[in-house]
């Protein structure tokens, strides 16, 4: 369904939490506290038949008791209960649901059948689904923490989408330590409905997101992903950390997300064709994002190498060559301008060797 109703999920005015609780250590309690402590300014509607009030809010017995046309329902109940809850959401014309619950296709055929039923009900009713088996989403700029993460990160211009909740937790730990800000922080889970292609399309059209970071174990709709990535990568950098490279890693990814990772060479070729930058570690993911956020994107391959030593210049040229490029030739005008400010014995070529005694002023 593409971008349909995604704006109401990421910018909701009404949020219901099914399975809300005040019991410490429960996901229902964490979701309610995060929404309240995060500063969500819309209507918050806890749903649990055991309570009259929760966290100072009137509590509803069931989704069927809610008003019509809510923006977002977060579901934190056992997955076998989710099909009936989704059916009630469709009847109430809810825009979208976040299914936190695990136990879907990643556990086998029984879970796969439950997910199929959920998808059939939601698709027929036009209800968007994030998850299942996900942490939720965070939009710091909107004061929305619709997740069970421990804290709200700073607002920023990086959009992060991950298939793994554990990776989300690790990234958040790093973000708090390094003061990294996000426009969107999304745990996408098993991608029963909303997938990477949908998220790239949506984030590509949201001015708050300047760079898009993805942690991918597997892709479902390859054609949609490629179409979205090729379009958006022209205007915003997309950086991917893809796991499941080895056969053992692919097997582990299958047990985690319920989808085989596929041949890594195919993914590698697809990323290059789509204009996506691929990295190998979480550190590289953020280093690359920081570089792209601070440095204007080059308009072509005409790179100049400036060095104060011949050897490093040669190594930089080799590194450039591994990506199919060569240092740009220097025209007469540039040579004359450099002659005016550099010592007589500079290299007069690219790499531009400004000699070993170069001071900061010469650079």
MOSULGI-V103920 format. One line per field, one symbol per residue. ss: DSSP state (H for helix, E for strand, L for the rest). phi: phi as a letter, one per 30 degrees, with the letter a starting at -180 (. if undefined). burial: # if it has 9 or more other C-alpha atoms within 8 Angstrom, else .. Layout:
BEGIN
ss->???
phi->???
burial->???
END
This chain:
BEGIN
ss->LLLLLHHHHHLLLEEEEELLLLLLLLHHHHHHHHHHHLLLLLEEEEELLLLLEELLEELELLHHHLLLLLLEEEELLLHHHHHHHHHHHHHLLLLEEEELLLLLHHHLHHHHHHHHHHHHHHHHHLLEEEELLLLEEEEHHHLEEEELLLLLLEEEEEEEEELLHHHHHHHHHHHHHHLLEEEEEEELLLLLLLLHHHHHHHHHLLLLLLEEEEEELLLLLHHHHHHHHHHHLLLLEEEEEELLLLHHHHHHHHHHHLLLLLLHHHHHHHHHHHLLEEELLHHHHHHHHHHHHHLLLLLLLLLLLEELLHHHHHHHHHHHHLLLLLLLLLLHHHHHHHHHHLLLLLLLLLLEELLLLLLLLLL
phi->.ideidddddbdcbbccdjeacddicddddddddddddjecddcbdbaddbcbbhiceccdaddddddiddbbccbbeddddedddddddddhddabccdecjdddckdddddddddeddddddcicdbcjdhbdjbbbedchcccbcddbcdddacccbbbdcdddeddddeddddchdcbdbbbcdidhdbdbdddddedddccddccbccbcbcaccddddddddddddddcbdcbbccciddddddddddddcibddidddddeddddddicdcbcbdededddddeddccedddacdccccbcadeeddddddddddcibbeddcdeddedddedccdecddhacdcccidcdcedde
burial->..#.#####..###########...##########..#.#...######.#..#..#######......########.#..##.######.#################.######.###.###.#.##############..#######..##############.###.##.###...#########################....###########....#######.##..##########...#######.#####..#..##.###.######....##..##..##..........######...##.##..##....###......#...#..#...##..######..#.....
END
